[in-house]
Structure formats: C-alpha cells, structure tokens
Amino acid sequence: MKSLTACLLLLFVFAVHSEEQPIVKMQTNFGQIVLKLNPEKAPKTVNNFIRYAQDGFYDGTLFHRLIKNFIIQGGGYTQDYEKKEPTYAPIPNESDNGLKNLSGTIAMARNMYEPNSATSHFFFNIEDNASLNYQQEEWGYTVFGRVIKGMNVINKMKNVKTGVKAHLKKQVPERPIIIEKVIVENAPVRQTVEIVEAKAIESETQKKVSLPKEITSKTTNSLSERLPPDPPSEPDKREPLPE
C-alpha cells in the first residue's frame, strides 16, 4: 500500500510539469490520422476527448455523418449504427478560445440548442467553416486540435458517397468509415493520475484504504462526472452542427 501511495503522489507531483501537447493516433480502415491536441487553449475539451480515447470508447465506432464540403463526424455510433451512450457528463463550451474551425482541425459536436452539451461526438472540418466559430458572444463549436498527418486519409473519406442507414438520416457514408483504434501519446500526467486513482479506490475500497486528502477529493470529483446526459436531438440541418 505504501508503494501505491508513493506512486500516486509521484504522478501527482509531476502532473504540473507535463507541457507537451498530446498526440493522438487514430487508426481507421482508410488509414491513420495523427492529431496534435491543444490543452492550453481547450483544457476541458482535450481532457474529455482523452478520457474517452483512453477508455477505448471510440474503438470500433463509425464516422456516421459526412456533409460534403463541410464536416465528417464520428464518436458515438457502433458499426451496427446503434448509438453509444456517453459515459461522462457534458462539458463546458470553450469555443471562445481563439481557435478557428479551419480545414484540418478537430472540434466537438453538440446539441445545436445547448452550447454546453458536448460529450463524445467530434468532427473534422474538411473546409474552412467560419459559421461554426465563436462570434460576438454567440457560442460556436470548440476546436481543440489539428491534423498533423493524414489529411490524405480525410480527403479519401470525404469522397465517399452518402445515403440513409438504419434509423440515421441522410449523409451517412455508404461505405463504412471505421475508427479501429485511438492511441494517445504525451497525455497530460493528470489524466493518468485520474485513472490510477480510480482503479486504486475501486480495488482497495473493501480494505478501507485511506489515500492522501488532496488526491482522494480530486478522485471523488473526477468520478462524480460520470453522469450520462439525456441523448441530444439530432435535427436534419447543415448549420449549426448538431450532435
């Protein structure tokens, strides 16, 4: 137990020194896309995306919406076109961070009527989409990273024909575009701390283990966010972009 506590404290100490921008390798059946995330500009959004990625939530899911000359969206449908319910509470909108919805950026989808409703769904901008940016106190769609390798993969994706699949509306790729695996590199150490702490509490609860006060309270707050919201609506409109 002493070694576990020491390990947690060591990770906690080094958390504040992690300054590298996280790199995400997204393997798809069309090829690999490599992303660089921006936790400085969009800390809550990046943390949220990393949690879902490290949980394996995105593995085996589809890009379920492709709107020509606009976006390609994924992050919440299985290969059977069934919706995956989010496992964390919605996050605050950070679209006023100065990052723009330019071609090759990644941003969060959300309910068009509620700015603070983003959960697991994300999209790639395949054109410059100024209409999705924060404008004069009107919330937009939060950009939290950009593609640094694999735009050729996205360019192949955007040329896939679309139609209707199962209960989903139009703009569904007729050829399935599958996210096979998402791997995060250089993740902020604080993210690792949350996972390690959660596992420690789950495995040691029956032994009545007492962790340091600052770590215990931090973990409790992290775990309390696992409150799945009601499924957002999905109106059939091009703009603003719905989840």
C-alpha positions in Angstrom: 0.0 0.0 0.0 2.9 2.4 0.8 4.3 1.8 -2.7 0.9 2.5 -4.3 0.5 5.8 -2.3 4.1 6.8 -3.2 3.4 6.1 -6.9 0.2 8.2 -6.8 2.0 11.1 -5.1 4.8 11.0 -7.6 2.4 11.1 -10.5 0.6 14.0 -8.8 3.8 16.0 -8.4 4.8 15.6 -12.0 1.4 16.5 -13.3 2.1 20.2 -13.3 5.3 19.7 -15.3 3.7 18.0 -18.3 3.8 20.6 -21.1 3.9 18.5 -24.2 0.9 18.7 -26.4 -0.9 15.3 -26.6 -0.5 13.4 -29.9 -3.4 11.2 -30.9 -3.0 8.4 -33.5 -6.4 7.4 -34.9 -6.2 4.3 -36.9 -9.1 3.9 -39.4 -9.9 1.4 -42.2 -8.9 4.2 -44.6 -5.5 4.8 -43.0 -4.0 6.6 -40.0 -4.8 10.2 -38.9 -2.4 11.9 -36.5 -3.6 14.8 -34.4 -2.0 17.3 -32.1 -4.3 18.5 -29.3 -4.2 21.9 -27.7 -4.8 21.6 -23.9 -3.6 25.2 -23.4 -6.5 26.6 -25.4 -9.1 24.0 -24.7 -8.2 22.2 -21.5 -11.6 20.8 -20.6 -12.3 19.6 -24.1 -8.9 17.9 -24.5 -9.3 16.2 -21.2 -12.7 15.0 -22.2 -11.5 13.6 -25.5 -8.5 11.9 -23.9 -10.8 10.2 -21.3 -13.0 8.7 -24.0 -9.9 7.7 -26.0 -8.2 6.1 -23.1 -11.4 4.3 -22.1 -11.5 2.7 -25.6 -14.8 4.3 -26.2 -14.0 5.3 -29.8 -12.5 1.9 -30.8 -14.7 0.2 -33.4 -17.1 3.1 -33.9 -18.1 4.8 -37.1 -17.8 8.2 -38.8 -21.6 8.3 -39.1 -22.1 11.7 -40.8 -20.4 13.2 -43.8 -21.5 16.5 -45.1 -19.8 17.4 -48.4 -17.6 20.5 -48.3 -18.3 20.8 -44.6 -17.5 18.2 -41.9 -17.1 14.5 -41.2 -18.4 13.5 -37.8 -17.9 10.5 -35.5 -17.5 9.4 -31.9 -20.8 7.8 -31.0 -22.2 5.1 -33.3 -21.3 1.4 -33.5 -20.8 -0.5 -36.7 -24.4 -1.6 -36.4 -25.5 2.1 -36.5 -26.5 1.9 -32.8 -25.9 5.0 -30.7 -23.4 4.6 -27.9 -24.5 6.5 -24.8 -21.8 8.9 -23.4 -20.1 7.8 -20.2 -19.3 11.3 -18.9 -21.3 14.4 -18.2 -21.4 17.2 -20.9 -18.5 19.6 -20.9 -18.4 23.5 -20.9 -18.2 25.2 -24.3 -14.7 26.5 -25.0 -15.3 27.9 -28.5 -14.2 31.4 -27.3 -10.6 30.1 -27.1 -9.4 31.8 -30.3 -9.1 28.6 -32.3 -11.0 28.6 -35.6 -12.9 25.9 -37.5 -10.4 25.7 -40.3 -9.9 22.8 -42.7 -7.9 20.0 -40.9 -9.0 20.9 -37.4 -10.9 18.7 -34.9 -13.8 20.1 -32.9 -16.6 18.9 -30.7 -20.2 18.3 -31.9 -23.0 19.2 -29.6 -26.8 19.8 -29.4 -27.5 22.8 -31.6 -29.7 24.3 -28.9 -27.4 23.9 -25.9 -23.8 25.2 -26.1 -22.6 23.2 -23.1 -23.8 19.8 -24.3 -20.7 18.2 -26.0 -20.0 14.7 -24.9 -18.2 12.1 -27.1 -19.0 13.3 -30.6 -16.4 15.1 -32.6 -15.8 16.2 -36.2 -13.1 17.1 -38.6 -13.5 20.3 -40.6 -12.9 19.4 -44.2 -13.3 23.1 -45.3 -12.9 26.4 -43.5 -16.2 26.8 -41.6 -16.3 30.3 -40.2 -20.0 29.9 -39.4 -19.1 27.4 -36.6 -16.7 29.8 -34.8 -17.5 31.8 -31.7 -18.9 35.2 -32.8 -19.6 38.2 -30.6 -20.7 36.2 -27.5 -22.6 33.7 -29.6 -21.2 30.2 -28.8 -19.7 28.2 -31.6 -18.1 24.7 -31.8 -15.0 24.1 -29.8 -11.8 23.4 -31.8 -9.3 21.5 -29.7 -6.6 20.2 -32.1 -5.5 19.8 -35.7 -4.4 17.1 -38.1 -0.6 17.0 -38.4 -0.5 13.9 -40.6 -3.1 12.0 -42.6 -5.1 14.7 -44.4 -4.8 12.4 -47.4 -6.9 9.9 -45.4 -9.5 12.5 -44.6 -9.6 13.5 -48.3 -10.3 9.9 -49.2 -13.1 9.8 -46.6 -14.8 13.0 -47.8 -15.3 11.5 -51.3 -17.4 8.5 -50.0 -21.0 8.6 -51.2 -23.6 9.1 -48.6 -27.2 8.0 -48.0 -29.5 6.6 -45.3 -28.5 3.8 -43.0 -30.8 2.2 -40.4 -32.6 4.9 -38.4 -30.0 7.6 -39.2 -30.9 10.3 -41.6 -29.1 11.2 -44.9 -25.4 12.0 -45.0 -24.3 8.6 -43.7 -21.3 7.2 -45.6 -22.4 4.2 -47.7 -19.0 2.6 -47.3 -18.4 2.3 -43.5 -15.6 4.5 -42.2 -14.4 2.8 -39.1 -12.3 4.1 -36.2 -10.3 0.9 -35.4 -8.1 2.2 -32.6 -7.3 5.5 -30.9 -4.0 5.8 -29.1 -3.0 8.9 -27.1 0.7 9.8 -26.6 2.1 12.5 -24.3 -1.2 12.6 -22.4 -1.1 15.1 -19.5 0.0 13.2 -16.5 -3.0 14.4 -14.5 -5.1 12.3 -16.8 -3.1 9.2 -15.9 -3.5 10.2 -12.2 -7.3 10.2 -12.5 -7.3 6.7 -14.0 -4.8 5.2 -11.5 -6.6 6.8 -8.6 -10.0 5.5 -9.7 -8.6 1.9 -10.1 -6.9 2.2 -6.7 -10.1 3.2 -4.9 -12.2 0.5 -6.6 -9.7 -2.2 -5.7 -9.0 -1.1 -2.2 -12.4 0.0 -1.0 -13.1 -3.2 0.9 -9.8 -2.8 2.7 -10.8 0.8 3.8 -7.6 2.3 2.4 -7.1 6.0 3.2 -5.4 7.9 0.4 -3.9 11.4 0.9 -6.7 14.0 1.3 -5.9 16.1 -1.8 -5.8 13.0 -4.0 -9.0 11.5 -2.5 -11.0 14.6 -3.0 -9.7 15.1 -6.6 -10.7 11.5 -7.4 -14.2 11.9 -6.0 -14.8 14.9 -8.1 -13.5 13.1 -11.2 -15.7 10.1 -10.7 -18.8 12.2 -10.0 -18.6 13.4 -13.6 -19.7 10.0 -14.8 -23.3 11.1 -15.2 -24.5 10.3 -18.8 -26.8 13.1 -20.1 -30.1 12.6 -21.9 -29.5 11.8 -25.6 -29.3 15.1 -27.6 -31.6 15.8 -30.5 -30.2 15.3 -34.0 -32.0 17.7 -36.3 -31.5 17.4 -40.0 -29.8 20.7 -40.7 -26.4 21.6 -42.1 -25.8 24.6 -39.8 -25.4 24.9 -36.9 -23.8 21.5 -36.5 -25.8 19.1 -34.2 -24.5 16.1 -32.2 
